[in-house]
Structure formats: C-alpha cells, structure tokens
Amino acid sequence: MCRCVNVAAMIKTVSVQELCEQLETDPESVLIDVRRPQEYEQGHVPKACNIPLGSMPLNQMLAEWSREAEGKPIYFICQSGGRSQHLLNQLDQVGFHDAQSVAGGMVAWQALGLPVDSKPPPAAEFTRERLTMLVAGLLVMLGGALGFMVHGGFFSIAVLAGGELTFTGLTGWPGIASLFSRNNRDR
C-alpha cells in the first residue's frame, strides 16, 4: 500500500496581513529574511533579521534561528515564498516544526504597500577616471555644439578632448581632470 504524504499541507504559512498583525501585536515575534544580502538591502520588512538561506549548513542555521527566536513565534520570508517554504520542508524533515513561511514573501508585502526598510544606494564617487571621462565628454559636446552653431573651428575642442582621452588611456595620467581632482586640491 502506497502512503502519499501531502508535503504542502505540512508546511505552515501565514499571509502578509496576518504577519503584519502579528508583528504589531507581538513585538517579540522573530522574522528572518532568508534572501541574499543584496535582496535584503533593496527592501525588507522592518525588524527583519537577514540570515541568507544556504549561507551555512542547515543544522547551524537551525541553531542560529532557534537562538534568535528563544521560544518566540518565528517566521521566514523570502522574495515570493518559494525559498521559505522549501526551507520549512527541510526543517520539518529534521524535526523543527515551530516556524511559518510568509506566503507571497516580499512581493506580496510590497503589493499591499506595507512598510519597507532599505539601505540607500551608495553615493556616486568621482574617481579620477570618472572625472576625466566627464570632462572629456562635456568638452566633446561643447565643441560639437559650438562647431555647428557658431564656427567650425570649435570642432577642435572635440578633437582635443579625444586626444585627452587617448593620452589618459595610454599613460594612466588623468590629464586635465587632475586639475579638478580632490586629491590635488588638498596639496
């Protein structure tokens, strides 16, 4: 006789609405975001702890999660619910039954317009190379515009900027951008 077990029925899930209510009524609840750090930084549920799936062996992750939870309600969230459900299936097989997966994950959370924390993207840093490209690009545009609108002699600005880029590429010296570089201003 074949005994079929419905694995999906064993996996406990909670909707994002239920999770939101749970987090509001019980601040001791533990929410673990199992996504990669890059995904987590792009947007996560406030108070969620990031322990990426696969970043350590399952038994070590279980010990870490158990330490985080210490008898409190524990929830796992990922991008759409698939990874957290897969994780709960693995945990169920090793005897850990005290967690729930967030159905729909961050996709469902954000679709309802629920609060999200994120790490702002790093500010653009102007390196000498970027500054050289910026100055040369501006000179090419200026030379081209003035050459068309005022006098053909202004096309020489674009030629000089091209020469600047070629010289910088061959020698590594930032050329005219070194005049504007922060490092040279401090000297």
Secondary structure, DSSP 4 states (H G I P E B T S, - for coil): ------HHHHS-EE-HHHHHHHHHH-TT-EEEE-S-HHHHHH-B-TT-EE--TTSS-HHHHHHHHHHHHTTS-EEEE-SSSHHHHHHHHHHHHTT---EEEETTHHHHHHHTT---B-PPPPPP---HHHHHHHHHHHHHHHHHHHHHHT-GGGHHHHHHHHHHHHHHHHH---GGGGGT-HHHHT-
